[in-house]
Amino acid sequence: MSDSTALLSILAVIITGYFGCVWVVKITNERGDEILSGVVKGVPASRKQRWLMLFNQWLPSIIFYAAFLLVISLGILEIARGAEQSGVRLLGYMGATLCAGAAVFSLILGTSWFVYYVSVLRQAEAD
């Protein structure tokens, strides 16, 4: 693979991946707000619906997000390995590290949010 092709491929994957991730984060944050508030588009949601939203919508979105970042990371890594110039390889390795780090961070942050959501929903049941 030529260096210019590798460079353009790395940049294309990073840029499109970024916008995809922003979209997924927006959706998961909105769903999380709905789980916490118990209001979906102005309509109150029952406790059961909030639990279902947590396990059927929010949690799979977070897992998908982390997996998506890992796939992007591995894709960038493979592109970088095919580059001839060390600068292009370095850029690819940095992009792959960035995406892998974001995947790990999203799992850690997602876990803490999940624990918080569960505690809020349990507290709502106790009230």
N, C-alpha and C positions, 0 to 999 in steps of 0.2 A: 504494500500500500504506500502510495506517495505521501510525503509529509503534508502537503497542502490538503489532500483528501482526508488524511487522519485528523489534521487540525480542524477542518470544517466539520467533520463528523463529531468530534469531541464537543465542539462548541454547540452544534445543533442538538446533541443529546442533552447537554447541560441546560441550554436555554428552554427547550421544550419540556424537559423534566421539571425545571423550576416552575413553569406556569402550571403544569399538571399538579405539582405539589401544593402550590398556593390555592388552587381550586379545591383540592381534597381537604386541606386544613380549614378552609372557609366553611365547607359543608360540615365537617366534624365539630367545629366550634359552635356553629348554629345549632346542631343537634344536641350538643352538650348543654347549651343554654336552655333549650327546651326541656331537657331531662331535669335540670335543676329547678327551673321555674314551674314546670308542670303545665305550661301553656304552649300550645302548638298553633301558630297562625291565629292567635286570638281565641282559641277554643281550649278550655281546660281539659287536661288529660288525666285519666285515673292513675292510681299508683301502679296498677298492673300494666297499663300502656307505657308508663315511664320505664318500668323494668324491661319490658319488651324492646323499647327503643334503645336501651342501653346494650342489651345483648344481641339484638338482631340488626342494629344499624350502626351504633357508635363503635362498638368493639370490633366488628369486622372491618370498618373503615380504617381504624388505627392499624390493625394487622396488615391490611392491604397496603397502606401508606408505607409502612416499614419494609414490606416485601418489595414494593415498587422501587423504593430507594436502593435496596440491595441489588436488584436487577439492573438498574441504571448504573450503579457502581461497577458491577461486573462487566457490563457492556463497555463502559468507558475504559476499563482496565484492558480488555481485549483489543480495543482500538489502539490504545497506547502501545501495547506490545508489538503491534504491526508497524509502528512508526520507525523511521530510520534515524531521524535527528533527535538528539538527547533532549533538546528543549521541548519538543512536541511530546515526547514520552513523559517528561517531568510534568507538563501541564495535564496530561491524561492521568498520571498517578495522583496529582493533587486533586483533580476533579473526582476521581474514584474515592479518595480518602474523605473528601468533603461529603459525598453522598453516603458512604458507609457510616461516617460519624453521625450524620443526620438520622440515619436509620436507627442507630443505637440510642441516640438521644430521644427520638420519638417513642421508642419502646419504654425507656425509663420514664419519660414525661407521661406517656399514655398510662403506664401502670399507676403512677401517683394520681392522675385524674380519675382512673377507674376506682381506686380505693376511696377517693373523695366522693364520687357519685354514689357508690354503694352506701357510704356512711350517711349521706344526705337522704337517700331513699329509705334507709332503715329508720332514720330519725323521723321521717314523715309518716312512716307506719306506726311509730310509737306514739305520735301525737294524736 
